[in-house]
């Protein structure tokens, strides 16, 4: 005789321990207990128990070991009323979990008791569709996407590195993107600066970038800073942003933004390119990592810093480094994984080795980020770098700095 749904539920009740809300609360308060909500995403979005982990019933078998690798862990299953979670609990038992419980009454009973619950961001229909691939990644999910939408990122430079960085952040749904640049689009830029187009030659780069960002994702708020970054304006510009990304191409800006971010306790994602070489890292002394000054206390001589026009850069290379910068910023914003703080990804695309990961140590005598800094204010970085006030371009990766990075 074929089994009915009633037969299945009766068998599950006989094999799975049923617990009421009071017992569930006692278990939840014990270290190590995991509460899994097996309702669908739209139900979770409308409200859930704060301690719960969301794994929709249809994905339980595929994802449960990511959240609960130890099969002896106490696991409470919960749905809206206790029926779906009962069947889910039996599934976990069949998978070898030996400490499984089902919460009778589920989330509805929890709410009816007046116990604490929370509701996540209510995404629009467009957002649900647009970010659907993020929602299914456990490390991102709806919570991570909500963080991205509420985040503010400042990008210094809308050229070669700024192009992929800005586009990928916009595509990911970073709600506010600030752009700092005072230059205009030139025909020679288009070999590598993919955020700009031929019909925008002569247009301010920030304006051109804004058009591309909003064409890709109209909901993104773009704040343009059409200025040359200086010691007089940098602190005011960066103060409202969560993460700063350096996509600039000269030494004075690198040292200026590093020191400003150290003083403001802002994480700084940094990238650089030169011909076929590039690197990316994260400077975040507030979290215990090094800063740019730990790696390069003094700038390379100006004659070791050829401009992009003088040295050249392969057009596809910025796509690699800029994408890494965007990725590191996203990880910082959602709190996923480990950042590149203390490490540098170094690319030599003509080499058979191609990629190396270099360690960067914090300098205990760093003039800016050490426990006893000797520099506590912003200085004249043009003079510090031995450049004229107009700014001698350092190219998108100084040869001297590339060699220094490779040797560390």
C-alpha positions, 0 to 999 in steps of 0.5 A: 500500500502506498504511503500517504502524507499522513503516514509520513508525518506520523512516522516522522513524529515517532522518530523525531523529538518534538519540542515546544517554544519554552524548550526550544528557547532553552536549547537556543541559549546553549552554546553550539545549538543551531536553529534552522528555518526551512521556510522559503525566502519570501517567508523569511523576508517577512520575519524570522527568529533572530538566531535562525539560519535560513536554509529553504527546505529544497536546499537543505540536503545541499547546504546543511553541512556548510552551516552544521558540519558536525553531525552531533550538533544539536539542530532545531528545525523550524518552519511556519507551523511545524509540518515542513520542518518535521519532514526536514528533521527526518531528512537530517536524521537520515543524513546522520544527524543524531541530535535533531529536534522539531519546533512545534507551532513554528514561527507562527507560534513564536510570534503569537507568544510575543517573542522577539523576531526580526524582518529583513529588508523588503527588496523590490521585485526588480532587486529580487530578480537582479540580485538573485545570484547573490541571494543563493550564495550562503556568504552573501544572501539577503543580509549581505545584499542588504548591506551592499545596498546600504553601503557607500564606496569611494573610488579615486580615479575613473580611468583604467582601474576605476572602470572595472571597479566601478562597473562591478560595484554597481552591478553588485548593488553597492548603493552609493558610489563616489567618484573622484576625478577632475580629468576629461575623457581622451581618445587614448584612454579608450584602449583600457578605460572601458567605462568610457565611450568614443562619443564621450571624448572631452566629457568629464570622466566622472560624468561619463562614468556616472552615465555608464554606472546608471545605464547598468544599474539605474538604482545606484546613487553616484556622487561626483567629486570633480576635484583634484584630491588634496590635503585640504579636501580629502578628509571631508570627501572620505568621511561618509564612505565605508570603504575607499578604493585607490584607482589613481595613477600617481604617487602623491595621491597614493600617499595622501589617501593612505595617510587620510584613511589611516587617520580616518580609520577607513579600509583602503583597497589599493591596486596598481598596474604597469605594462604587463604587471599589476598588484592589489592589496588592502591597507587596514591598520584599524584592523591590525594590518599594514598601511601603504607607508609600511610597504613604501616609507619613501616614494621612488625617485621621479625618474623611476616612475614613467607615465602611462604614455611613456611606459604603456599598459596592456589594455586587458590588465586593468580588468584583472586588477580592478575586478580584484579591487571590487571583489575585496571591497565587497568582501569588506562590506559584507564581512565575508572571508578574509581580506588581502590585508597583510598580503598582496596579489602580484601579477606578472602576466608574461611569466609562467608563474603569473600570480604570486601572493606576497606578505606585507608586514606592518612596520612597527616604526611606520611614521603614520600607522605605528603605535607612536607615529611621527606624522599625525597630519597631512603633508605636502605630498607633491613635494614629498614625492619630489614632483612638481605641483602639477603632478608628474604621472607615476603611470599606473604602476611605477617600475620601482615600486613593482620591483620593490613589491616583488622582492618583499 
